[in-house]
Amino acid sequence: MVTLYGTHFALRPLRMSDLESLLVHINDRAVARNTLTIPYPCRRREERTWLRGAVHKKKGQVLWAIDVDGRAVGTIGLHHLESRHKAELGYWLGRDYWGQGIVTEAVELVTHYAFSTLHLRRVYAYVFPFNGGSQRVLEKAGYVREGLLRKNVNKKGKILDEIVYAKIRSR
């Protein structure tokens, strides 16, 4: 898998040696609150199992570590890849790095990769309505809000709405 370079970070393949750094950043209630699948607290065993699957490249996804100064501080990836058609974008970043433009630039890089290398036609992302930061990230990266999916997901027994954003390849 290719490494993508941002202004102050790299998107590189995940490694098992990323476990300790990822655990530091993922074990944050604010990070978990804004994602569908990250548990809080995130236990070493859960993270190790997830990381092992990510390192060994599960079919239907492409996943990168967000690397700042040699440390994995988040992840970004394309999931549910359908050949030459569409994929779901997902990401999270450690709170210490919020507000620095890292995720916006990472979304732009991954979206460009999806369109130019994977030849996808559509990349979409789901965001909780209370996650204004992620909505702004997607909008800055050129994604368009397509609609509100009412009572779309079950997160820890709570049925929540999601907003869907998408970006379509121009040609």
C-alpha contacts under 8 A as a table, 3 or more apart, distances in Angstrom:
res1	aa1	res2	aa2	distance
1	M	12	R	7.96
1	M	13	P	6.60
2	V	12	R	7.01
2	V	13	P	7.59
3	T	10	A	6.89
3	T	11	L	5.53
3	T	12	R	4.52
3	T	13	P	6.93
4	L	10	A	5.78
4	L	11	L	4.95
4	L	12	R	6.55
4	L	109	L	7.05
5	Y	9	F	6.32
5	Y	10	A	4.46
5	Y	11	L	6.17
6	G	9	F	5.10
6	G	10	A	5.62
6	G	11	L	7.62
6	G	102	I	7.91
6	G	105	E	6.67
6	G	106	A	6.92
6	G	109	L	7.65
8	H	68	V	6.85
8	H	102	I	7.65
9	F	66	I	6.82
9	F	67	D	5.50
9	F	68	V	4.78
9	F	69	D	7.14
9	F	102	I	7.45
10	A	65	A	7.94
10	A	66	I	6.05
10	A	67	D	5.11
10	A	68	V	6.75
11	L	64	W	5.41
11	L	65	A	5.51
11	L	66	I	4.93
11	L	67	D	6.08
11	L	106	A	7.48
12	R	64	W	5.11
12	R	65	A	5.35
12	R	66	I	6.88
12	R	67	D	7.03
13	P	55	V	7.34
13	P	63	L	6.91
13	P	64	W	4.90
13	P	65	A	5.92
14	L	18	D	6.85
14	L	51	L	7.64
14	L	54	A	6.96
14	L	55	V	5.51
14	L	63	L	7.39
14	L	64	W	5.81
14	L	65	A	5.17
15	R	18	D	5.44
15	R	19	L	7.85
15	R	51	L	7.77
15	R	55	V	5.90
16	M	19	L	5.84
16	M	48	R	7.83
16	M	51	L	6.60
16	M	52	R	6.75
16	M	55	V	6.94
17	S	20	E	7.23
18	D	21	S	5.55
18	D	22	L	6.01
18	D	71	R	7.29
18	D	72	A	5.93
19	L	22	L	5.27
19	L	23	L	6.07
19	L	47	E	7.22
19	L	48	R	6.68
19	L	51	L	7.27
20	E	23	L	5.18
20	E	24	V	6.44
21	S	24	V	5.28
21	S	25	H	6.64
21	S	71	R	6.43
21	S	72	A	5.87
21	S	73	V	6.57
22	L	25	H	5.26
22	L	26	I	5.82
22	L	72	A	6.00
22	L	73	V	5.89
22	L	74	G	6.61
23	L	26	I	5.18
23	L	27	N	5.86
23	L	42	C	7.35
23	L	44	R	7.17
23	L	47	E	7.16
24	V	27	N	5.83
25	H	28	D	6.52
25	H	73	V	6.10
25	H	74	G	7.18
25	H	93	L	7.44
25	H	94	G	4.58
25	H	95	R	7.11
26	I	31	V	6.45
26	I	32	A	7.22
26	I	38	I	7.81
26	I	42	C	6.99
26	I	74	G	7.63
26	I	93	L	7.94
26	I	94	G	6.45
27	N	31	V	7.60
27	N	32	A	7.63
27	N	40	Y	6.44
27	N	41	P	5.74
27	N	42	C	5.58
28	D	31	V	5.34
28	D	32	A	6.36
28	D	40	Y	7.15
28	D	41	P	7.46
28	D	94	G	7.98
28	D	95	R	7.83
29	R	32	A	5.14
29	R	33	R	5.90
29	R	40	Y	6.17
29	R	41	P	7.49
30	A	33	R	5.08
30	A	34	N	6.59
30	A	95	R	7.69
31	V	34	N	5.60
31	V	35	T	6.84
31	V	92	W	7.00
31	V	93	L	7.37
31	V	94	G	6.98
31	V	95	R	6.98
32	A	35	T	5.35
32	A	36	L	7.61
32	A	37	T	7.76
32	A	38	I	5.22
32	A	39	P	6.13
32	A	40	Y	6.00
33	R	36	L	7.75
34	N	127	V	7.90
34	N	128	F	6.90
34	N	131	N	6.32
35	T	38	I	6.00
35	T	92	W	7.59
36	L	155	K	6.25
37	T	155	K	7.81
38	I	42	C	7.21
39	P	42	C	5.20
42	C	46	E	6.58
42	C	47	E	6.67
43	R	46	E	5.35
43	R	47	E	6.27
44	R	47	E	5.19
44	R	48	R	5.93
45	R	48	R	5.12
45	R	49	T	6.16
46	E	49	T	5.27
46	E	50	W	6.21
47	E	50	W	5.06
47	E	51	L	5.89
48	R	51	L	5.03
48	R	52	R	5.97
49	T	52	R	5.21
49	T	53	G	6.46
50	W	53	G	5.29
50	W	54	A	6.27
51	L	54	A	4.92
51	L	55	V	5.95
52	R	55	V	5.20
52	R	56	H	6.19
53	G	56	H	5.20
53	G	57	K	6.30
53	G	58	K	6.06
54	A	57	K	5.10
54	A	58	K	6.19
54	A	63	L	6.79
57	K	61	Q	7.13
57	K	62	V	7.10
57	K	63	L	7.74
58	K	61	Q	6.11
60	G	79	H	6.08
60	G	80	H	5.31
60	G	81	L	4.89
60	G	82	E	7.43
61	Q	77	G	7.00
61	Q	78	L	5.39
61	Q	79	H	4.40
61	Q	80	H	6.23
61	Q	81	L	6.05
62	V	77	G	5.42
62	V	78	L	5.20
62	V	79	H	6.69
63	L	75	T	7.05
63	L	76	I	5.92
63	L	77	G	4.13
63	L	78	L	6.44
64	W	75	T	5.63
64	W	76	I	5.46
64	W	77	G	5.97
65	A	72	A	5.61
65	A	73	V	7.35
65	A	74	G	5.97
65	A	75	T	4.52
65	A	76	I	6.60
66	I	72	A	5.49
66	I	73	V	5.76
66	I	74	G	5.01
66	I	75	T	5.20
66	I	76	I	6.91
66	I	93	L	7.70
67	D	70	G	5.74
67	D	71	R	5.17
67	D	72	A	4.47
67	D	73	V	6.07
67	D	74	G	7.48
68	V	71	R	5.43
68	V	72	A	6.57
68	V	73	V	6.77
72	A	75	T	7.70
73	V	93	L	6.03
73	V	94	G	5.48
73	V	97	Y	7.96
74	G	91	Y	7.39
74	G	92	W	5.42
74	G	93	L	4.18
74	G	94	G	5.83
75	T	91	Y	5.51
75	T	92	W	5.68
75	T	93	L	6.64
76	I	89	L	7.47
76	I	90	G	5.71
76	I	91	Y	4.12
76	I	92	W	6.61
76	I	106	A	7.60
76	I	107	V	7.83
77	G	89	L	5.86
77	G	90	G	5.48
77	G	91	Y	6.38
77	G	110	V	7.51
78	L	81	L	6.80
78	L	87	A	5.76
78	L	88	E	5.45
78	L	89	L	4.77
78	L	90	G	6.44
78	L	110	V	7.98
79	H	87	A	5.58
79	H	88	E	4.96
79	H	89	L	6.34
79	H	90	G	7.36
80	H	86	K	7.89
80	H	87	A	5.39
80	H	88	E	6.04
81	L	85	H	7.82
81	L	86	K	6.02
81	L	87	A	4.50
81	L	88	E	7.21
82	E	85	H	5.52
82	E	86	K	5.43
82	E	87	A	6.35
83	S	86	K	7.22
83	S	118	L	7.98
83	S	120	L	7.23
84	R	118	L	6.72
84	R	119	H	5.40
84	R	120	L	4.52
84	R	121	R	6.63
85	H	119	H	7.56
85	H	120	L	4.68
85	H	121	R	4.98
85	H	122	R	6.22
86	K	120	L	5.42
86	K	121	R	5.85
86	K	122	R	4.58
86	K	123	V	5.52
86	K	124	Y	7.69
87	A	120	L	7.54
87	A	122	R	6.71
87	A	123	V	5.10
87	A	124	Y	6.49
88	E	123	V	5.77
88	E	124	Y	4.95
88	E	125	A	5.51
89	L	123	V	6.46
89	L	124	Y	5.83
89	L	125	A	5.04
90	G	125	A	6.56
91	Y	103	V	7.91
93	L	97	Y	6.78
93	L	98	W	7.02
93	L	103	V	7.34
94	G	97	Y	5.77
94	G	98	W	7.01
95	R	98	W	5.21
97	Y	100	Q	6.24
97	Y	102	I	7.52
98	W	101	G	7.54
98	W	102	I	7.61
99	G	102	I	7.72
101	G	104	T	5.34
101	G	105	E	6.25
102	I	105	E	5.36
102	I	106	A	6.03
103	V	106	A	4.83
103	V	107	V	5.93
103	V	137	V	6.91
104	T	107	V	5.18
104	T	108	E	6.32
104	T	137	V	5.03
104	T	138	L	6.96
104	T	140	K	6.80
104	T	141	A	6.00
105	E	108	E	5.03
105	E	109	L	6.21
105	E	141	A	7.50
106	A	109	L	5.06
106	A	110	V	6.13
107	V	110	V	5.23
107	V	111	T	5.92
107	V	137	V	7.99
107	V	138	L	7.52
107	V	141	A	6.64
108	E	111	T	5.16
108	E	112	H	6.09
108	E	141	A	5.63
109	L	112	H	5.19
109	L	113	Y	6.21
110	V	113	Y	4.94
110	V	114	A	6.07
111	T	114	A	4.95
111	T	115	F	6.28
111	T	123	V	7.02
112	H	115	F	5.22
112	H	116	S	5.84
112	H	117	T	7.88
113	Y	116	S	5.27
113	Y	117	T	5.20
113	Y	118	L	6.66
114	A	117	T	5.84
114	A	118	L	4.91
114	A	119	H	6.17
114	A	120	L	5.65
114	A	123	V	7.60
115	F	118	L	5.84
115	F	119	H	4.61
115	F	120	L	4.93
115	F	121	R	6.52
115	F	122	R	7.96
115	F	169	R	6.26
116	S	119	H	5.38
116	S	120	L	7.78
120	L	123	V	7.41
120	L	169	R	7.32
121	R	168	I	5.72
121	R	169	R	4.95
122	R	166	A	6.86
122	R	167	K	5.85
122	R	168	I	4.58
122	R	169	R	6.18
123	V	166	A	5.60
123	V	167	K	5.45
123	V	168	I	6.60
124	Y	164	V	6.91
124	Y	165	Y	5.52
124	Y	166	A	4.05
124	Y	167	K	6.37
125	A	164	V	5.77
125	A	165	Y	5.29
125	A	166	A	6.31
126	Y	162	E	5.97
126	Y	163	I	5.57
126	Y	164	V	4.65
126	Y	165	Y	6.40
127	V	131	N	6.62
127	V	134	S	6.86
127	V	135	Q	6.81
127	V	162	E	5.44
127	V	163	I	5.13
127	V	164	V	6.46
127	V	165	Y	7.80
128	F	131	N	5.41
128	F	160	L	7.65
128	F	161	D	6.46
128	F	162	E	4.73
128	F	163	I	6.10
129	P	132	G	6.96
129	P	161	D	6.93
129	P	162	E	6.14
129	P	163	I	6.25
131	N	134	S	5.67
131	N	135	Q	6.56
132	G	135	Q	4.99
132	G	136	R	6.21
133	G	136	R	5.21
133	G	137	V	6.29
134	S	137	V	4.92
134	S	138	L	6.30
135	Q	138	L	5.33
135	Q	139	E	6.23
136	R	139	E	5.05
136	R	140	K	6.01
137	V	140	K	5.26
137	V	141	A	6.25
138	L	141	A	5.03
138	L	142	G	6.44
138	L	143	Y	5.19
138	L	144	V	7.69
138	L	165	Y	7.30
139	E	142	G	5.16
139	E	143	Y	4.98
139	E	144	V	6.35
139	E	145	R	7.85
140	K	143	Y	7.34
142	G	167	K	6.75
143	Y	165	Y	5.87
143	Y	166	A	5.11
143	Y	167	K	4.70
144	V	165	Y	5.28
144	V	166	A	5.44
144	V	167	K	6.32
145	R	163	I	7.22
145	R	164	V	6.05
145	R	165	Y	4.35
145	R	166	A	6.66
146	E	163	I	7.58
146	E	164	V	5.65
146	E	165	Y	5.48
146	E	166	A	6.86
147	G	163	I	5.77
147	G	164	V	5.62
147	G	165	Y	7.45
148	L	161	D	6.99
148	L	162	E	5.89
148	L	163	I	4.48
148	L	164	V	6.41
149	L	152	N	5.58
149	L	161	D	5.62
149	L	162	E	5.15
149	L	163	I	5.94
149	L	164	V	7.22
150	R	160	L	7.18
150	R	161	D	4.54
150	R	162	E	6.62
151	K	154	N	7.98
151	K	159	I	5.44
151	K	160	L	4.82
151	K	161	D	4.51
151	K	162	E	7.47
152	N	159	I	6.95
152	N	160	L	6.02
152	N	161	D	5.35
152	N	162	E	6.29
153	V	159	I	5.58
153	V	160	L	5.41
153	V	161	D	6.77
153	V	162	E	7.51
154	N	157	G	5.77
154	N	158	K	5.39
154	N	159	I	4.50
154	N	160	L	6.28
155	K	158	K	5.19
155	K	159	I	6.41
155	K	160	L	7.13
